[in-house]
Each structure stands twice: as C-alpha cells, then as structure tokens.
Amino acid sequence: ASAKQRAGRAGRLQPGLCVRIYSEQEFLGGDNKFMDHSMPEIWSSDLTPMTLLLIDWGCGSIVDIMENVPFVDRPKVEDL
C-alpha cells in the first residue's frame, strides 16, 4: 500500500520519478510480500494504557469496553 501511495505522489506538483529498489516481479508476485493495505496500528499497539484509562473512566470490564467504545478497527478481546 505504501509503495503505491508513494508512487502516486511522484510528479504530483512537478515532473517526477518513482524509483523502486525491488523488481516488478517481486512487486506483482503472488507471494504476498507486499500487502494491499497496511495493518491497522491498533492491531500491533500495546493497549494496556488505553485499557487502564477506560477502566479509570468507569468501564468496569473488557465486555463494557468492547460493547461501548466505538472502535474504528475493533481489537480482538484477547489483545485487551
């Protein structure tokens, strides 16, 4: 996803060039080396500080958090 986004920025304001340091075969290959979209940050973040803050604000349990917090990308219960 980042590679496509950066290529789109090349030449936006003036003539530009996008140079990749990998082959087109690697980029287009079916080995899933390049993801179509980046993984949401919440899936790889430490959620402990946020969980403790929500508990301090009155969420009494993980169930309360999962049911009442409007997550954009809902984390897995086991990650909380």
N, CA, C and O of each residue as an XYZ file, in Angstrom:
320
protein
N       0.832     -1.187      0.000
C       0.000      0.000      0.000
C       0.877      1.252      0.000
O       0.611      2.201     -0.738
N       1.914      1.252      0.822
C       2.784      2.428      0.906
C       3.508      2.668     -0.407
O       3.687      3.814     -0.819
N       3.926      1.592     -1.069
C       4.647      1.743     -2.335
C       3.757      2.385     -3.391
O       4.210      3.254     -4.136
N       2.506      1.970     -3.463
C       1.570      2.553     -4.439
C       1.281      4.008     -4.081
O       1.206      4.861     -4.965
N       1.121      4.293     -2.797
C       0.837      5.658     -2.368
C       2.002      6.585     -2.713
O       1.790      7.689     -3.216
N       3.206      6.148     -2.448
C       4.364      6.985     -2.736
C       4.555      7.183     -4.239
O       4.955      8.263     -4.675
N       4.276      6.164     -5.023
C       4.379      6.301     -6.479
C       3.375      7.332     -6.977
O       3.659      8.081     -7.911
N       2.206      7.369     -6.355
C       1.199      8.352     -6.739
C       1.616      9.775     -6.430
O       1.164     10.714     -7.087
N       2.472      9.943     -5.441
C       2.948     11.283     -5.069
C       4.036     11.791     -6.004
O       4.225     13.001     -6.132
N       4.749     10.888     -6.657
C       5.826     11.301     -7.561
C       5.222     12.041     -8.741
O       4.377     11.498     -9.454
N       5.639     13.243     -8.942
C       5.160     14.018    -10.076
C       3.865     14.746     -9.827
O       3.273     15.269    -10.771
N       3.405     14.802     -8.612
C       2.134     15.468     -8.331
C       2.223     16.978     -8.564
O       1.317     17.566     -9.154
N       3.295     17.601     -8.110
C       3.424     19.050     -8.234
C       4.295     19.486     -9.407
O       4.154     20.595     -9.921
N       5.176     18.621     -9.814
C       6.053     18.887    -10.953
C       6.493     17.542    -11.503
O       6.280     16.519    -10.852
N       7.099     17.513    -12.682
C       7.520     16.216    -13.212
C       8.368     15.456    -12.193
O       9.257     16.027    -11.563
N       8.085     14.169    -12.040
C       8.790     13.382    -11.035
C       9.057     11.969    -11.511
O       8.657     11.569    -12.605
N       9.740     11.231    -10.665
C      10.132      9.872    -10.984
C      10.041      9.049     -9.707
O      10.437      9.510     -8.636
N       9.526      7.846     -9.820
C       9.459      6.932     -8.688
C      10.426      5.783     -8.969
O      10.248      5.038     -9.932
N      11.439      5.646     -8.132
C      12.437      4.594     -8.303
C      12.217      3.554     -7.209
O      12.249      3.871     -6.020
N      11.994      2.318     -7.624
C      11.798      1.227     -6.668
C      13.071      0.402     -6.595
O      13.763      0.235     -7.600
N      13.382     -0.111     -5.422
C      14.605     -0.901     -5.264
C      14.295     -2.394     -5.202
O      15.014     -3.166     -4.567
N      13.229     -2.780     -5.862
C      12.854     -4.181     -5.984
C      12.289     -4.373     -7.385
O      11.887     -3.408     -8.036
N      12.260     -5.598     -7.839
C      11.816     -5.857     -9.212
C      10.298     -5.781     -9.323
O       9.575     -5.925     -8.337
N       9.840     -5.553    -10.535
C       8.397     -5.532    -10.785
C       7.799     -6.906    -10.486
O       6.665     -7.011    -10.019
N       8.570     -7.954    -10.760
C       8.113     -9.315    -10.484
C       7.871     -9.503     -8.979
O       6.875    -10.107     -8.581
N       8.786     -8.983     -8.142
C       8.591     -9.059     -6.693
C       7.336     -8.297     -6.274
O       6.556     -8.770     -5.447
N       7.153     -7.104     -6.861
C       6.030     -6.250     -6.503
C       4.693     -6.869     -6.904
O       3.726     -6.804     -6.145
N       4.636     -7.466     -8.088
C       3.387     -8.020     -8.602
C       3.204     -9.494     -8.280
O       2.132    -10.049     -8.516
N       4.239    -10.135     -7.742
C       4.194    -11.566     -7.473
C       3.125    -11.960     -6.481
O       2.632    -11.125     -5.723
N       2.768    -13.223     -6.484
C       1.715    -13.738     -5.624
C       2.181    -14.203     -4.262
O       1.446    -14.909     -3.571
N       3.388    -13.825     -3.854
C       3.902    -14.304     -2.570
C       3.460    -13.449     -1.388
O       3.902    -13.670     -0.261
N       2.578    -12.462     -1.644
C       2.046    -11.571     -0.606
C       3.136    -10.817      0.149
O       2.949    -10.455      1.311
N       4.261    -10.580     -0.496
C       5.339     -9.820      0.128
C       4.891     -8.376      0.368
O       5.266     -7.752      1.361
N       4.082     -7.860     -0.562
C       3.560     -6.512     -0.445
C       2.052     -6.589     -0.185
O       1.301     -7.153     -0.981
N       1.632     -6.020      0.924
C       0.217     -6.051      1.284
C      -0.536     -4.962      0.520
O       0.029     -3.912      0.215
N      -1.815     -5.214      0.208
C      -2.635     -4.201     -0.454
C      -2.884     -3.016      0.472
O      -2.954     -1.872      0.022
N      -3.016     -3.291      1.760
C      -3.261     -2.243      2.757
C      -2.388     -2.517      3.972
O      -2.106     -3.668      4.306
N      -1.971     -1.457      4.618
C      -1.198     -1.613      5.839
C      -2.091     -2.146      6.954
O      -3.292     -1.878      6.980
N      -1.500     -2.896      7.864
C      -2.236     -3.416      9.002
C      -2.609     -2.248      9.915
O      -1.761     -1.397     10.185
N      -3.865     -2.182     10.402
C      -4.235     -1.103     11.318
C      -3.316     -1.087     12.540
O      -3.004     -2.134     13.109
N      -2.890      0.104     12.933
C      -1.932      0.242     14.029
C      -2.460     -0.347     15.329
O      -1.682     -0.854     16.137
N      -3.776     -0.286     15.543
C      -4.337     -0.796     16.801
C      -4.092     -2.291     16.954
O      -4.079     -2.801     18.075
N      -3.897     -3.007     15.835
C      -3.658     -4.450     15.906
C      -2.258     -4.775     16.424
O      -2.012     -5.890     16.885
N      -1.345     -3.815     16.354
C       0.024     -4.090     16.799
C       0.450     -3.212     17.980
O       1.594     -3.291     18.429
N      -0.455     -2.385     18.478
C      -0.129     -1.476     19.585
C      -0.374     -2.126     20.936
O      -1.204     -3.025     21.074
N       0.367     -1.652     21.928
C       0.130     -2.072     23.313
C      -1.105     -1.333     23.812
O      -1.087     -0.107     23.927
N      -2.161     -2.054     24.107
C      -3.421     -1.448     24.507
C      -3.574     -1.322     26.019
O      -4.624     -0.894     26.497
N      -2.549     -1.687     26.773
C      -2.630     -1.637     28.234
C      -2.936     -0.233     28.750
O      -3.855     -0.086     29.555
N      -2.207      0.814     28.323
C      -2.514      2.154     28.844
C      -3.949      2.593     28.542
O      -4.621      3.172     29.395
N      -4.410      2.313     27.323
C      -5.771      2.688     26.959
C      -6.789      1.915     27.793
O      -7.781      2.485     28.245
N      -6.551      0.632     27.996
C      -7.466     -0.196     28.780
C      -7.543      0.306     30.214
O      -8.635      0.397     30.774
N      -6.404      0.635     30.820
C      -6.403      1.143     32.190
C      -7.119      2.487     32.286
O      -7.829      2.739     33.259
N      -6.939      3.350     31.288
C      -7.623      4.635     31.271
C      -9.135      4.455     31.162
O      -9.889      5.140     31.853
N      -9.581      3.548     30.310
C     -11.010      3.294     30.170
C     -11.610      2.734     31.460
O     -12.735      3.076     31.827
N     -10.865      1.885     32.137
C     -11.330      1.354     33.421
C     -11.426      2.490     34.433
O     -12.376      2.550     35.214
N     -10.433      3.402     34.423
C     -10.453      4.557     35.319
C     -11.651      5.460     35.019
O     -12.190      6.093     35.928
N     -12.065      5.524     33.767
C     -13.208      6.349     33.372
C     -14.544      5.677     33.671
O     -15.599      6.282     33.481
N     -14.505      4.426     34.139
C     -15.752      3.788     34.538
C     -16.146      2.537     33.782
O     -17.142      1.903     34.131
N     -15.401      2.162     32.764
C     -15.692      0.893     32.100
C     -15.254     -0.202     33.061
O     -14.074     -0.301     33.397
N     -16.196     -1.023     33.504
C     -15.906     -1.981     34.557
C     -15.273     -3.272     34.096
O     -14.724     -4.014     34.910
N     -15.335     -3.556     32.811
C     -14.812     -4.834     32.329
C     -14.462     -4.735     30.851
O     -14.792     -3.758     30.179
N     -13.803     -5.745     30.374
C     -13.479     -5.835     28.945
C     -14.770     -5.861     28.129
O     -14.834     -5.283     27.044
N     -15.788     -6.525     28.648
C     -17.084     -6.578     27.952
C     -17.640     -5.173     27.782
O     -18.126     -4.831     26.704
N     -17.578     -4.338     28.845
C     -18.026     -2.943     28.745
C     -17.262     -2.193     27.661
O     -17.847     -1.464     26.860
N     -15.956     -2.382     27.650
C     -15.114     -1.699     26.675
C     -15.504     -2.136     25.262
O     -15.708     -1.294     24.386
N     -15.607     -3.428     25.041
C     -15.894     -3.941     23.700
C     -17.293     -3.539     23.224
O     -17.498     -3.329     22.028
N     -18.250     -3.430     24.138
C     -19.625     -3.100     23.751
C     -19.866     -1.600     23.631
O     -20.724     -1.181     22.854
N     -19.129     -0.780     24.381
C     -19.457      0.641     24.468
C     -18.462      1.593     23.822
O     -18.782      2.765     23.628
N     -17.277      1.130     23.488
C     -16.289      2.005     22.858
C     -16.409      1.863     21.339
O     -16.321      0.755     20.811
N     -16.612      2.991     20.631
C     -16.804      2.918     19.169
C     -15.475      2.825     18.409
O     -15.054      3.787     17.766
N     -14.827      1.674     18.486
C     -13.564      1.471     17.770
C     -13.785      1.541     16.264
O     -14.809      1.077     15.762
N     -12.823      2.121     15.542
C     -12.854      2.082     14.087
C     -12.469      0.676     13.634
O     -13.164      0.071     12.818
N     -11.365      0.160     14.165
C     -10.933     -1.212     13.920
C     -10.927     -1.900     15.273
O      -9.988     -1.747     16.054
N     -11.980     -2.658     15.546
C     -12.148     -3.294     16.856
C     -11.031     -4.301     17.114
O     -10.814     -5.205     16.308
N     -10.310     -4.148     18.253
C      -9.258     -5.113     18.584
C      -9.867     -6.440     19.028
O     -11.041     -6.508     19.390
N      -9.065     -7.474     18.994
C      -9.513     -8.785     19.479
C      -9.567     -8.740     21.011
O      -8.733     -8.097     21.647
N     -10.538     -9.414     21.584
C     -10.696     -9.430     23.040
C      -9.436     -9.923     23.707
O      -9.033     -9.376     24.734
N      -8.800    -10.939     23.155
C      -7.587    -11.489     23.787
C      -6.426    -10.494     23.766
O      -5.482    -10.646     24.542
N      -6.472     -9.477     22.895
C      -5.430     -8.453     22.875
C      -5.606     -7.426     23.994
O      -4.664     -6.718     24.351
N      -6.807     -7.352     24.537
C      -7.044     -6.443     25.659
C      -6.718     -7.152     26.938
O      -6.846     -6.571     28.016
